[in-house]
Amino acid sequence: MMKTSKLVGWSQHQPSQSSAEPWTTTPAYSPPSVPTTLTTFSTAAKDPPTNTSLDSGVAGLRDTPVHTPAPLHKNNNNSNMPGPKAPSTNDDYDVPKFIVDQTTRTTYMKGRFLGKGGFARVHELTDLTTNVTYAGKIIPKSRITKPHHKEKIAREIEVHRQLHHQHVVRFHRYFEDDSNVYIILENCSMRSLVHIVKYRRTLTEPEVRYYIRQLAEGVAYIHGEGIIHRDLKLGNMFLSHDMQVKIGDFGLATRTSDSRQVTICGTPNYIAPEVLNKYGHYYQADIWAIGCIMYALLVGQPPFETETLKETYSRITSNQYVIPPLVSPPGRALITDLLHPEPKSRPTVDELLQHDFFTKGFIPRILPTTACTQVPKLGIDGISKSASMPEQPNQQQHQQFSQVTSQDIKKITTSVSTLRLPNIKPQQDK
């Protein structure tokens, strides 16, 4: 898998010339001449790297200007497509069945494998004293080979442990033994939005309002704490048992006081143009990512996704994308505002929530768990029923959804990071 680290250069949104459909575009702009340099971690530089960031949830569907969702591929040989598949048994390292936190004498029992990404593997861990199940992020010390690896993990812990909000994954504690570092987090049993979009392809606008409003409320809290997430995407929007959005994975998060360093990091399909242009991160980069997420939920793939990272970055920096007519006028207007090439022209989180897309459209109070696999009934009767007793997917749907969620999270949520962090030693929770 190839990962890109930098590309310089950006312009503004260019309308598509290949279709007569009424795509939504923004005014053309003549950018200054800026060099465009793509650096990868691959020694084979003849061909541009493939865009392996599949957070779109469409696994292999590329950025073709169509106004209706393309049909799901039926090729079971594509390991990225939804369908029955056995979890990978190629473990990178062994995780013991029972894990003991020596500081509290708490024993956790390892449960099912949830996914992996970067250095970590994630398993369900059940506290044998309280019988509460958590998501355990397990990082082998053998993989932490450089000082900045340790600093990055310390920064993630330092940032995440101080956040307490209903739409942020709850940080429970962390500890280590001779082999691993363990980060104990809230277990989001309905997985993430990337899995729902992989199963359903596109969501209805009421559902998108429901999810984006909760995401925005969580982002508003995070920004209020002086933190920029820097890796907002479908795969980091987790869902609790009652379908509440929980923002997770603070591995690339930083405080605003530290964010103006020249750092290219994030997930390719969601990186803001000013980040690629090495202007640094600020809150507006997270707003841009919300626009990409909203687009992906409505259309089925991120707005700039292509077959190669070079082309994806070119489209991001030239603000070249199309909004199909299946998206309502308020939805188009909000996406255009969120994906404005000039960071200062993007709405704040508060302004986002006051947009016509939210104020003049129906927003469900809750969603049933069946929304993971099918369009939910959003009438008054359906909402009342789900409010008193959330519906459960039938056995076949639950099995199929579980098989989709068991896929390798590393392939779904590939992030790019060139972080260099200062020395920060994590403290033990009391």
C-alpha positions in Angstrom: 0.0 0.0 0.0 1.4 3.4 -1.0 0.9 6.5 1.0 1.5 10.1 -0.1 3.0 12.7 2.1 2.9 16.0 0.2 1.7 17.9 -2.8 1.9 21.6 -3.3 -0.5 23.7 -5.4 -4.2 24.5 -5.5 -6.6 26.6 -7.4 -10.4 26.8 -7.4 -13.5 24.9 -8.4 -13.7 24.1 -12.2 -17.0 23.0 -13.7 -17.1 19.7 -15.4 -17.0 19.9 -19.2 -18.0 16.3 -19.9 -21.7 16.4 -19.1 -24.7 18.5 -19.9 -26.4 17.5 -16.6 -27.1 20.5 -14.3 -24.0 19.9 -12.0 -23.6 22.4 -9.2 -20.4 24.4 -9.7 -18.8 27.5 -8.3 -17.3 30.4 -10.2 -14.0 29.8 -12.1 -10.8 31.2 -10.7 -7.4 31.8 -12.1 -4.9 30.5 -9.6 -1.3 31.7 -9.2 1.3 29.4 -10.7 2.4 27.0 -8.0 4.6 23.9 -8.3 2.9 20.6 -7.8 5.2 18.0 -6.3 3.9 14.6 -5.3 6.1 12.6 -2.8 5.4 9.0 -1.9 7.0 6.4 0.2 7.4 4.1 -2.7 10.7 3.6 -4.6 8.8 2.8 -7.8 8.0 6.2 -9.0 7.1 5.5 -12.6 3.4 5.2 -12.1 1.3 7.4 -9.8 0.2 5.6 -6.6 -3.3 4.1 -6.5 -5.8 5.9 -4.3 -6.3 3.2 -1.6 -8.3 5.5 0.7 -11.6 3.7 0.5 -13.5 5.7 3.1 -16.1 6.5 0.5 -17.7 3.2 1.4 -18.0 2.3 -2.3 -14.9 0.2 -2.6 -13.5 0.6 -6.1 -16.1 3.0 -7.5 -14.2 5.9 -8.9 -15.0 9.6 -9.5 -17.1 9.2 -12.6 -19.5 12.1 -13.3 -22.8 10.3 -13.0 -26.0 11.7 -11.5 -27.3 8.4 -10.2 -25.5 5.9 -8.0 -23.7 3.2 -9.9 -24.8 -0.4 -9.2 -22.9 -2.4 -6.6 -20.4 -4.7 -8.1 -21.1 -8.4 -7.6 -17.5 -9.7 -8.0 -16.8 -11.6 -4.8 -13.1 -11.7 -5.7 -12.9 -8.0 -4.8 -11.9 -8.1 -1.1 -13.1 -4.5 -0.6 -16.7 -5.1 -1.6 -19.6 -5.9 0.8 -20.5 -9.6 1.1 -19.6 -12.7 3.1 -15.8 -12.9 3.8 -13.8 -14.5 6.5 -11.8 -12.2 8.8 -8.0 -12.1 8.1 -6.1 -14.6 10.2 -2.7 -13.0 9.4 -2.2 -11.4 12.7 0.8 -9.0 12.9 1.4 -10.0 16.5 -0.1 -12.1 19.3 -2.5 -10.6 21.8 -3.0 -12.6 25.0 -6.4 -13.9 25.8 -6.3 -12.2 29.2 -4.8 -8.8 29.8 -4.0 -7.4 33.2 -3.8 -3.7 34.1 -1.2 -3.9 36.8 -2.0 -0.4 38.2 -5.6 -1.3 39.0 -5.3 -5.1 39.0 -8.1 -5.2 36.5 -8.3 -8.2 34.1 -9.7 -7.9 30.6 -10.7 -10.8 28.5 -10.0 -10.4 24.8 -13.0 -10.7 22.5 -13.6 -10.5 18.8 -11.3 -8.6 16.5 -12.8 -5.3 15.4 -10.2 -3.9 13.0 -6.7 -2.5 12.6 -5.0 0.6 11.3 -1.5 2.1 11.6 0.3 0.4 14.5 -2.8 -0.8 16.3 -5.2 -3.7 16.4 -8.6 -3.2 18.0 -10.4 -6.0 20.0 -13.4 -6.1 22.2 -12.0 -6.2 25.8 -14.4 -7.2 28.6 -13.6 -6.1 32.2 -14.1 -9.3 34.2 -14.9 -7.3 37.3 -17.7 -5.2 35.9 -18.6 -7.3 32.8 -18.4 -4.0 30.7 -17.1 -4.5 27.2 -14.8 -1.8 25.7 -12.9 -1.4 22.5 -9.3 -2.0 23.2 -6.7 -0.3 21.0 -3.6 -2.5 21.3 -0.3 -1.1 20.1 2.8 -3.5 20.1 5.9 -1.9 21.5 7.9 -3.8 18.9 6.2 -1.6 16.3 7.1 1.7 18.1 10.6 1.9 16.8 11.2 5.7 16.5 10.9 8.5 19.1 8.2 10.3 17.1 6.1 7.1 17.2 6.0 7.3 21.0 5.3 11.0 20.9 2.4 10.5 18.5 0.8 7.9 20.8 1.4 10.1 23.8 -0.2 13.1 22.0 -3.3 11.0 21.1 -3.7 9.9 24.7 -3.1 13.4 26.1 -5.7 15.0 23.7 -8.4 12.3 23.9 -8.5 11.6 27.6 -9.5 15.2 28.3 -12.6 15.1 26.0 -16.0 14.4 27.4 -19.0 14.8 25.1 -21.9 12.7 24.0 -20.7 12.7 20.4 -17.0 11.8 21.2 -15.9 8.3 21.8 -15.4 8.0 25.5 -11.8 7.5 26.7 -11.7 5.1 29.6 -8.0 4.6 30.5 -4.7 3.4 29.2 -1.9 1.2 30.5 1.0 -0.9 29.3 2.9 -4.1 29.9 6.1 -5.4 28.6 4.7 -6.1 25.1 1.9 -3.6 24.4 0.3 -0.3 25.0 -3.4 -0.5 25.7 -5.9 2.3 25.1 -9.4 1.4 26.5 -12.2 3.2 24.7 -16.0 3.2 24.6 -17.2 0.2 22.5 -19.4 1.5 19.6 -21.3 -1.7 18.7 -22.8 -0.4 15.5 -19.4 0.2 14.0 -19.0 3.3 11.8 -20.7 5.2 9.0 -18.2 3.8 6.5 -19.7 0.3 7.1 -23.3 1.6 6.7 -22.4 3.4 3.4 -20.6 0.3 2.2 -23.8 -1.7 2.7 -26.4 0.9 1.6 -24.4 3.0 -0.8 -26.3 6.2 -0.3 -28.5 7.6 2.6 -31.6 9.8 2.6 -31.3 13.5 3.4 -33.2 13.2 6.7 -30.6 10.5 7.8 -27.7 12.8 6.6 -29.1 15.7 8.6 -29.3 13.4 11.6 -25.7 12.2 11.3 -24.1 15.5 10.2 -25.9 17.5 13.0 -24.4 15.2 15.6 -21.0 15.3 13.9 -21.2 19.1 13.9 -22.1 19.2 17.6 -19.1 17.0 18.4 -16.8 19.1 16.3 -18.1 22.3 17.9 -17.1 20.8 21.3 -13.7 19.7 20.1 -13.0 23.1 18.5 -14.2 24.7 21.7 -11.5 22.8 23.5 -8.9 24.3 21.2 -8.4 21.0 19.3 -8.4 20.3 15.5 -9.2 16.7 14.7 -7.4 16.7 11.3 -8.7 13.2 10.3 -12.5 13.5 10.1 -14.0 10.9 7.8 -16.7 8.3 7.5 -14.4 5.7 9.1 -13.9 7.8 12.2 -17.6 8.5 12.8 -18.5 5.6 15.0 -22.0 4.6 16.1 -23.2 3.5 19.5 -25.8 0.9 20.2 -28.5 3.5 20.0 -27.2 5.0 16.7 -25.5 8.0 18.2 -22.5 9.5 16.3 -19.2 9.2 18.2 -16.1 10.9 16.8 -13.1 8.8 17.3 -9.4 8.3 16.4 -7.5 11.3 17.7 -4.2 10.0 16.4 -3.7 13.0 14.2 -5.4 15.6 16.4 -3.5 18.7 17.6 -4.1 21.8 19.6 -4.4 25.0 17.8 -1.2 26.3 19.5 0.7 23.6 17.7 -1.1 23.4 14.4 0.6 26.0 12.3 3.6 23.7 11.6 4.0 22.6 8.0 2.4 19.2 8.3 0.7 17.1 5.6 -1.6 14.6 7.3 -5.1 13.2 7.0 -6.8 10.8 4.7 -6.4 11.6 1.0 -10.0 11.9 0.0 -10.7 14.4 2.9 -7.6 16.6 3.0 -8.3 20.3 2.6 -6.5 22.3 -0.2 -4.8 24.6 2.2 -3.2 21.6 3.9 -1.9 20.3 0.6 -0.6 23.8 -0.1 1.3 23.6 3.2 -0.5 26.5 4.8 -1.0 24.4 7.9 -4.2 23.2 9.7 -6.8 25.2 11.4 -10.5 24.7 12.3 -11.5 25.2 8.6 -9.8 22.0 7.6 -12.3 20.1 9.7 -15.1 22.0 8.2 -13.9 21.0 4.7 -13.8 17.3 5.9 -17.5 17.6 7.0 -18.3 18.7 3.5 -16.6 15.7 2.1 -18.5 13.4 4.6 -21.8 15.0 3.8 -21.2 14.6 0.0 -20.2 10.9 0.5 -23.3 10.1 2.5 -25.6 11.6 -0.1 -23.7 10.5 -3.3 -21.9 7.3 -2.3 -18.3 8.4 -2.6 -16.2 11.4 -1.6 -16.3 14.4 -4.0 -12.7 14.2 -5.2 -12.1 10.4 -5.3 -10.3 9.1 -8.3 -8.1 6.1 -9.2 -4.8 7.8 -8.3 -3.7 10.1 -5.5 -2.1 12.4 -8.0 -5.5 13.0 -9.7 -7.4 13.2 -6.4 -5.0 15.8 -5.1 -5.2 17.7 -8.4 -9.0 17.8 -8.1 -8.8 18.9 -4.5 -6.4 21.7 -5.3 -8.4 22.8 -8.3 -11.7 22.4 -6.4 -13.0 20.2 -9.3 -16.1 18.2 -8.4 -19.7 17.8 -9.4 -22.9 17.6 -7.3 -25.5 15.3 -8.9 -29.0 16.5 -9.3 -30.3 13.9 -6.8 -29.1 16.2 -4.1 -31.6 18.9 -3.1 -30.9 22.6 -3.7 -30.2 23.3 0.0 -27.9 20.3 0.2 -26.0 21.5 -2.9 -25.7 24.9 -1.4 -24.4 23.7 1.9 -21.8 21.3 0.3 -20.6 24.2 -1.9 -20.2 26.4 1.2 -18.3 23.7 3.1 -16.0 22.9 0.2 -15.2 26.5 -0.5 -11.5 26.7 -1.6 -10.9 29.8 0.6 -10.8 28.5 4.2 -12.1 31.8 5.7 -15.2 31.7 3.4 -16.4 28.3 4.8 -19.1 28.5 7.5 -18.4 27.9 11.2 -20.0 25.0 12.9 -22.7 27.2 14.3 -23.4 28.7 10.9 -23.5 25.2 9.4 -26.3 24.2 11.8 -28.3 27.3 10.9 -28.2 26.5 7.2 -31.5 25.9 5.3 -30.5 22.3 4.8 -31.1 21.8 8.6 -33.6 24.5 9.5 -36.0 23.7 6.6 -35.6 20.0 6.4 -36.9 17.1 8.6 -34.4 15.7 11.1 -35.3 12.4 12.9 -35.0 12.4 16.6 -33.5 8.9 16.5 -32.8 6.2 14.0 -33.6 2.5 14.3 -30.7 0.1 14.0 -32.3 -1.2 10.8 -31.0 2.0 9.2 -27.6 0.1 9.0 -29.0 -2.1 6.3 -32.1 -0.5 4.8 -33.9 2.9 4.4 -35.6 3.6 7.7 -39.2 4.4 8.1 -39.2 8.1 9.1 -42.9 8.7 9.4 -44.5 9.6 12.7 -45.5 6.0 13.4 -42.0 4.7 12.6 -40.3 7.3 14.8 -42.7 6.7 17.7 -42.1 2.9 17.5 -38.3 3.3 17.3 -38.3 5.7 20.2 -39.9 3.2 22.5 -38.3 0.1 21.2 -35.6 0.3 18.6 -36.0 -2.1 15.8 -33.3 -4.8 15.3 -32.1 -6.0 11.9 -33.3 -9.4 11.0 -30.8 -12.3 11.4 -29.7 -12.4 7.8 -29.2 -8.6 7.6 -27.3 -8.6 10.9 -25.0 -11.4 9.7 -24.4 -9.6 6.4 -23.7 -6.3 8.1 -21.3 -8.0 10.6 -19.4 -9.6 7.7 -19.0 -6.2 6.1 -17.8 -4.7 9.4 -15.2 -7.4 9.9 -13.2 -6.3 6.9 -9.7 -4.9 7.4 -10.1 -1.4 8.7 -6.7 -0.5 7.6 -7.8 -0.7 3.9 -10.9 1.4 4.7 -9.4 4.2 6.7 -5.9 4.7 5.4 -4.5 7.9 6.8 -1.4 9.8 5.8 0.8 11.2 8.6 4.1 13.0 8.6 3.7 14.3 12.1 6.7 15.3 14.2 5.6 15.8 17.8 7.3 17.2 20.8 8.2 15.0 23.7 5.1 14.4 25.8 5.0 11.7 28.4 1.5 10.3 29.1 0.3 10.3 32.7 -1.5 7.6 34.4 -5.2 8.0 35.0 -6.0 8.1 38.7 
